[in-house]
Amino acid sequence: MIALISGLVISSNEQKVIIKTSSGLGYEIYVYFLLGLNQEVELFTSQIFKENGQDLFGFKTLEDRNIFEQLLSVKGVGPKSAYSMISALGASEVVRAIITEDKEALRKVPGIGPKASSQILLDLTEKFKKNFMDLKITNNKKRNEIEALDRGNYEFFSDAILMCKEMGFKEDVAIKIAKKILQNNEMKSSEELFKKIVKELTL
């Protein structure tokens, strides 16, 4: 399974790139972002096999790839539909929409209709919620640090950190960024805080 490719961009548009590796091999990869010619890049990839060949889908982060592969587990959602969701919404917004059962957000993606959005929520909402519950913070020191914040912020603070952990971000780093954000901003929900944390982590 090809999971990571590093090399030089020798062809690029907003749909595909060709990357030449140090071994001289060239890989054609689907992308939803523009890469500059002659740029050295490193992309996480998901390799999809089909009857007449195979496709590689590229991602800037491991978290994006993981969410894409979770979407592929949904009945009726193929690689192009799943990739379209990551492209249109971003992985963090896909996670938020699924956890909060925001069907309308999913339906904004081209090719994702009422049936597909309902199936995504049916197959993934409880799974994602369970993952977050399994990631409950048990370290007392970390819990005390969190609870040292205004108690009115604790619940959505905790939920936002769990969302970050589900996407593969380090808990300590997410907590540090969240505390900094809360010092300077008033948050109204865990989703709002989560999106700000992810934005900081992916700058």
N, C-alpha and C positions, 0 to 999 in steps of 0.2 A: 504494500500500500504506500503510495507516494503522499507523504504528509507535510513535507516542507521542501521548498525549492529556493535556492539562492543563485543569483546570477545577474547577467547584464540584459537589460531590455533592448531588444533589437527591432521590435515592432510593437506598436501600441495604438489602441483606440479605446473608446469607452465601453467596449464589449469584450475584447480579447487582447491579450499580450502574448508575445513570444519571448521567452527568457532563455538565453544561452548560458549554460552552466560552465564551470571551470573544466569539466570533462569534455566539453564540446557539444554536448547534446542540447537540442532546443526543445522546449516544452511550450505548447500552446495552452493558455489558461484563460478561462472566463474570468472577467473582473467587472466590477461596477464602479471603478474609480480610474481616473486617468493617470498613467505613469509616463514619465519623460523618457525619451529615447536615450540610450547609452547610460541610463541610471542603474546603479547597483541596487538590487532589491532583495528582500527576503519575504516570501509569502507562505503562509500556511495553506495547505490545499486539501481538498476532499476529492478522492478519486472515485468516479462513478462509472461502473461497467454497464454496457448495454449490448444488444444483439449484434450491432454492426461496428462496435468499437468501444471507446471509453472517452470520458470527458474529465477535465480537471477544473475545479472551481476554486478561485483564489480568495484569500481573506487576509486582512491586515493583522488581525489578532487571533489567537487560539480560541478566545471566547466566542468570537463571531462564528468560527468554524463549528464549535460545539453546539451552538444554538441551531445552526443550519442542519446539522446531522440529527438533532432532536426533531426538527420539523419533518425530516424525511421518514420518520417512524410513523407519521400520521397517514392513515388510509386515504388514498386519493391525492396526496401531495407529492408531486414529483420534484426532481432537482431544480428545474427552472422556476417553478412556482415558489419553492423554498428560498431560492437565491433572490428572486424578485422581492420577497418579503424583507430579507436582510438589506437589500439595496434600497428599498423604498423607506423603510422605517428605522433601520439600524437594530442591532441585536438587543440593546437595552430596552428599546421601545417595544420590540416583539415580546420580550420577557414580561414587561409591565402589562401589556395588553392581555397576555394569556393569564397572568396571575389575577388580574382584576376583572377578567372575563369581559373585556372591552371589545365586543364583536365589531362595532362600527370602525374602530381603528384598523382592524385586520381587513375589513372589506374595502378600505381605501387603496389597498394594494391591487394593481392591475392583475386580473386573472384569478383573484380570490373572491369568490361569490359567497352567498349566504350558506350554501351547503358546505363548502370547504372551511369557512370560518367556524361554523358550528362543530365540524369534525375536529378541528384543531383544538378548540376549547374542551371538547369531550375527551380527547385522548391525552391532552397535556396539562390541563389546569390542575387537577388533583395531584398529578405526578410532580409538577413544579412546586406546589404548595407543600407536599410531603418532604421534598428535598430541603426546603427552607426550614421546616420543623426539625428535620434531622440535623440541621446545621446550627441549632440553638447554641449560643455562647455559654460554655460551662466553666471557663476559667474565671475564678473569683476575682482575680486582680483586674482582668479586662471588664468584667461585669461592674465592678466598683467604679472603674474609670467612666464607663458609660452612664451609670446612675448618678455620677457626680454632676452630670448635666442637669439642666432644668427638667424635673420629672414629667412635665407636660410634653417634653420632646422625646421621652425615652422609648415609647412604643414604636413610633415610626422610625426613630433612629435605629433601633434594633432590627426592624424589618428591612430597612435599607441596607444595613451591613450584611444581612443574610442574602439579599439579592446579589450583592457584590461577590460574596463567597461562592454562590451558585455559578456565577459566570467565570470563576477561576481567579479572581483578584485576591491578593493577600489581605487577610483580615486586619492586621496591624496597620497596613498602609491605608486601607479604606477608613478605619476608625480615625486615624490622624487627620485625613482630609475632611471627613464629615464634621469633626469637632471644629475645624477651622472655618468651614462653611457656616456652621450654626452660630459662630461668634459674630459673623458679619451679615447674616441673612435670617429672616424669619421664614421658616418652612411651614407649609400647610398640610403636607402629606408625605408618607414614606416614598411614594413614587417621584415626587418633586425632588426630594433630597437625593434619591438614588440616581436620577438623571444627572444632577449636578456633580455627584461623586464620579460617575463614569466619564463625564466630560473632562474632569480634571485628570483622571487616570489615563485617558487616551490622547491627551494633548501632545 
